[in-house]
C-alpha cells in the first residue's frame, strides 16, 4: 500500500474508531523505528502486530474505501444526489440518484476514468446516449441526459425498480410459457420500435431485459446499438465480433459489415430459448467454443428440453435461431404476429410461410404412392423436431384427409 493510501487508511481507522489519533501516531513511530533498525514494515503490519486491528478488519475497511472511491466520480455530477451504487461492470458503474431539479429518482451510468482516455470507448458511450434519446417507447429505458463533468462521462436514464430476466431465471430456473410469451412480445415490440428508426441493438440478452415490479419489460443497454446506415462505424468494426457469446448471431460472430435487424431476431430467439428451457442454446468451455457452435452445431429443439412447451413456441424459436438470416423471420413485425397468435392458442402462421411454397405441389406431382402412416410413424419422438418436419407432417395429414374424402365421394357417385 502506497504512502498516500496508508494515510487514507489511517484516517479511515480513526473515523471507524478502531484506533485513536494517539494510537495511530504510536504505530507510525514504531514503524519509523523499525525502519531505522533495517526492518521494513508497513503501517498495517505494525497495527496488526500491536493488536489494534485484524487482517479481516483490514479487508472490510479496504472494501469500504473502494466503494467510497467509486462514489467519488458520481458525486461530481452537478444537479444529482447519489443514493446508492446499483452495479458495476467492466465498462461502467451505475448509480441510483435523485435529480434535484425535478425531484425524481434516476439511474446514472458513469464511464471509468481509465476508459475516458480511450476515444473509442468515449464515442461508443455517447452513441449509446444518442441512440437511446431517439427512441421513445414504453418498453425501452428512457434516456434523460448525457455529458461530462470533472473528467467523467455520464449517462442519465430512467430508473427501473425491478429485476432482469437473468435474475428471474437464476431464481426460477425456467419461465412458464405464458410469462415467456408476454416478456418476448414486449421485448419484440421494443425492438420493432428501434428497427423502424434504423437502429439495431446487437446485444439482446436476459441481462438487458428488465422487468418492473408490475412485470412490464424495459429493454436496456444500448451500448452496442448502431444505426444500420452507419457504414463508417460498420467498416471500423469489420472482422470483430460485437455481442455476448451465448446470444450472438452468426453474422455478428463473422464480423460482417451489413448487420441488420435479423441479428436482433436471432439474439431474442436465443433469449426466449433460455427463458423456456433454462439453458442457453449452445454451451462451451470458452467464448470461442460457444461461438463456433452458433456457426456450426445443430440446435437442440427447445421442446426436447422442456416437453411442456407448445409446438407453436418451439417453431417460433427455431425460426428465429436459423443460422442463415434469410431463413429467419422477414421482419420483427412477423415475430410479433406469431408470438401473438401462439399466446392466443393459435399456430405461428408467419414461421410456416417461411418454407418453400412448392412443397405441396412437389408432393402432389411426385407420383409417389403414400401409404397410411402408422402410430409409430406419427410419434413425435421418432422424427426430427423442427419446423420443417412439423410442417411436413401437417401437409401429409391434410393430403391423407383429402384423399379419404375423394374416395368417399367416388363411392357415393358409383352407387
N, C-alpha and C positions, 0 to 999 in steps of 0.2 A: 504494500500500500504506500503510495507516494506521500511526501510530507504534507501537501495540501489536503489530500484525502484523510490523512491521520488527524489533522486539525479539525476537519469537519466531523470526523467520527468522535473525536474527543468532545466537541460541543454537543453532539447528539447524546453521548453518555451522560453529560451533566443535565441536559434537558429531560432525559428519561429517568433521572435520579438514581442511576446506577452508582455514580460516584459524585463526590462534592468537588468544588473547584480546587480545594486544598489537596484532596486525594489525587486528583488528576495531575496537579503540579508535582506532587511527590513522585508519582510514577514516571513523569518526564525527567525528573532529576536523576532517578535510578537508572533510566535508560542512558542518560549522558555519562553517568559514572561508569556504567558497564562499557560504554564505547571507549572511554579513556583507558580502560584496562584491556582493550583489544577484543572485547566481546560485542559483536554486532547484534543488537536486539531491537525489535520494533516496539512501538508503544503498546501494541496489542499483546505482544509476548510478555511484557512487564505486568500489564493489567491482569493477565491470566495467572502469571506466576505469583503475584501478590494476593490473589484470591478475590479481586474486585469484580471479575466477570468470567463467564464460562465460554467455551467455544460455541455452544448452542446459542447463547445470548448474542454473540458476535454475528452469527449468521442471520438471526432475526433482525438485528439492527441494520445489517448491510442491506437486506431486502427492503426494509422500510426506507432507507436512504435512496435506494434505486427507484422506488415508487415516487418519492419526493422529487427526484431529478426528472422523472418522466412527466410530472405535472408542470414543471417549470416552463417548457415552451408554450403549453396551452394557456398558462396564466398571463402570457404576454399578449394574447389576442384581445384587443380593445372591444368593449361592449358585451363581453361574455363572462359569466362567473362559472368556473369549473366546479362540478359537483362530485364527479367520480370518474375513474377510468373504466371503460366498458370492455376494452380488449386491445390486444397488441399483436401485430403480425410483422412479417419481415419488411413490409412496405410502408406501414403506417401504424399510428396509435390512435384509437378512437376514444373520445371522452364524452361524458354526459355533461351538459352545461345549460345554464339559463341565459337566454338572450334578454339582456336588461331592458332594451328599448321597447320590446313587445311583451315582456314578462311571460315567456314561453320556454318550454324545455326543448332543447335541440341536441343533435349529436355533432361533434366536431372531429374530423379526421385530420391528423397532423403528420406531415412528412418529416421523417427524422432528419436531423442536421446533416448526417453523413450522406444522405441521398440528395439533399438540397444542392450539393455541389456537383451533382451529375445532371446535366441539362436534359438527357433523355428521360430520366425519371420525373423531373420537374414538368416537362412538356406533357408527359403521359398523365400526370396528376391534374393539370389544367384541362386536358382533353376530357377527362372524366367529369369534371365540374361543368364544362360547356355542354357535354352530351346530356348529362342529367338535367341541365337547365332547359333544354329544348324539348324535354319530354314532360307531359302533364297528364298523368293517368292515375286513377285511384289505386292501382296495384303496382305502382313504381314509387320508390322512395323519392320524395321531393327534394330538389336542390334549393338551397337558400342563398348561399354566398360562397365565394372563393377569393382568396387573397394571400397576402404575405405580411408578416409583422415580426420585427426583431430577427429577421433572417429565417423565420419559419413559415412554410407554406401550409395553408389550412383550407379545408373544405367543410362548410357548414351545411347540414342537411336535416331533414325531418327525423325526429327521434321515434323509434319503434319500440314500444314496450311489449316484448314478446320473445319468441324463440325462433331459431332457424329450423328448417325441415331436418337438417342434420342432427340438431339437438333432440328433436322428437324421435328420430329413428334410433338414436343412441338409447333413448329411454324405452321405446316400444318394440324395437326390432323390425316390425313390419307395419305398414299403414293399411287399414282396410280399404277395399276397392272404392267405396263410395267417397271416403275422405280424400283418397289419392286423386280421384277424378275431379273433385272440387278444386283441390290445390293445383292440379295440372291445368284445368280450364282457366283459372285466374292468371296463372303464370303465362299461359299461351296468349291470353288477351293482352297482357303487358308487353310481351314480345311482339305481337302483331302491331301494337301502337308504335313501338320503336322501329320496326321494319318499315312501316308506312312512312316514317320520317327519315328513312335512309340509313338507320343505324343497325349494326349487328352487335350483340352483347359479347359474344365469344367466350364467356365464362359462366354459363348457366350450370349450376350445381346446387345440391342441397344446402350448402353453407351460405349461398347467396339468395336463397328463397326464404324470406322471413314470414312468420305468422304472428299476427297481432293477438291480443288476448281474446278477441272475438273470432279468431280463426281465419281472418282475412289475409290474403297474400300481399306481400310487398317485395317486389324484385329489387335487389340491392346490388351495389358494387359495379359501377360502370367503368372500372379501372382499365379493362381491356377493350371497351367499346370503341368501335371505329365506324366512320361513315363508309358505306360501300364505294362511294365515288372518290374517296381519299386515296388516289393512286400513289401519291408521293410517300405516304406512310406505308402503304402496302408494299411498295418496292423496297423500302428500307428494311422491312421485316421479312422479306422473301427468304425462304430456306430455314426460318426459325419457327419452332412450334410454340405458339402462344395459347395457353389454356391449362386446364387441370387434367392430368393424365387419365383419371378414371372416367371422365365425361367428355373428353375431347374428340372432335370429329376427325376422320381420316385425312381430309384435305387440310386441316389445321396442322396435323402431325407432319404432313409433307411440306408444310411451309409454302403452300400455293399462294399466288398473288390474288386471284379472283375469288376470295372467300365471300360467300353471300349468306342470306338468311337461313339456308338449309343446314349450315353448321350449327346454328342455334336449335333447329329442329332435332338434330342428332343429339345434342347435349341435353335437351329437355327429355328426349326419349330415354337417355341413359339415367337421368334423374328419376323419371317415373319408374323405370326398371328397378332402381334401388329402393324406391318407396314401397313397391308392391311385393318385392321378393326379399328385401333385407340384405341384398348383395349388390355389388357393382357389376356391370356387365362382364368385365374382364379383370382378373386379378393377376398379379405378378410380383416377383421379389424386388423389382426395381421399376422406376417410371418407364424406362426404355422397354422393359419386358411387357408392361401393360400396354403401351402404345403400339408395340408390334402386334399384339393380339387384336387391337382395334382394326389394324390393317389387314390381318391375315386369317384370324381364327373365327370359326363359325360361332354364332351366338347361341347359347342355351336358351330355348324358348322360355319366357317368364312363367308360363303356366305349367312347365315341368318342375319348376322350383316351388311354385305356390299353386297347387291344384284347385284351390278355391276360386281362382281368377276366372272371369268370363272369357269366352273365346274372343269377344269383341275387343277388350282392352289389350289382350295379347297381340291381336292383329295390328292394332294401332302402334304399340311399342315396337314391334318388329319392322313395320314400315318406316317408322322414324329412324330406326337404327340400321337401315340399309347402308352398306359400305359405299355403294355408288350413289351420289347425291341425286342423280336423275331418277333413281328408284324410290326416293323418299317422297313425302307429300309435296305437291306443286306449290303450296303456299301455307302460311301459318293459319290462314282462314280455313283451309281444308282440315287442318289438325283440330281446330276448334269445332268445326261441324261434326267430325267423327266423335270427339270427346262428348259433345252434347248428346249425340244420338245414343251412344252406349250408356251414358248416365241416365237416359230416359228409357233404357231397356231395349233399344233398337240395335241394328248392326252398323258397323263402320263402313258406310257406303263409299266414301272417298278412298279409303285404303283399297277396296276391291276394284275401284275404277283404275287403279294404277297398273293392273295386269292387262296383258295383251287381249284386245277385244276379238282377236281372231281365234281365241281358244275354242269358243263354241262352234265356229264354222269349221275349224280343223277337225274337231271331234265328230261333227255331223257328216263330213265328207270323207272321212278316213277309210270307210268301208270295213272297219273292224267290227266284228260281232261282239257286243257287250253282254256278258252273262250277268245274271243276278248276283250281286255281292252277298257273301256270307256274313254272319255276325262278326267273325274274326276279321274279315276284310275291313269292316267299318269300325273296328275297335280303335279308338284314338291312340292307344299306346302302341299300335302296330304300324303307324305311319308317321313320317316326319311332321312335327307340329309347327308348321309355319304358314303364313298367309296364303301361299300358293297352293299347298296341299289341302288346306281347308276349303279354298275356292273350288279346287278340282272335285272334291267330294260333293260340294253343294251342286256343281254343274251336273255331275254324274247322277245324283239323286233326282234332279229336275228332269233330266232326259229319260231316266227309267220311268218316272211318273208319267211323262208324256207318252212314252211307248205303251205303257199299260192302258192308258186312256184310248189310244189309237186302236189297240187290239180289241178293246171292249166295243168301240164304235163299229168295227168291222163285223164283229159277231152279231150285233144288233141289225146291221144292214143286211147280212146274209139271211137272217131269219125273216 
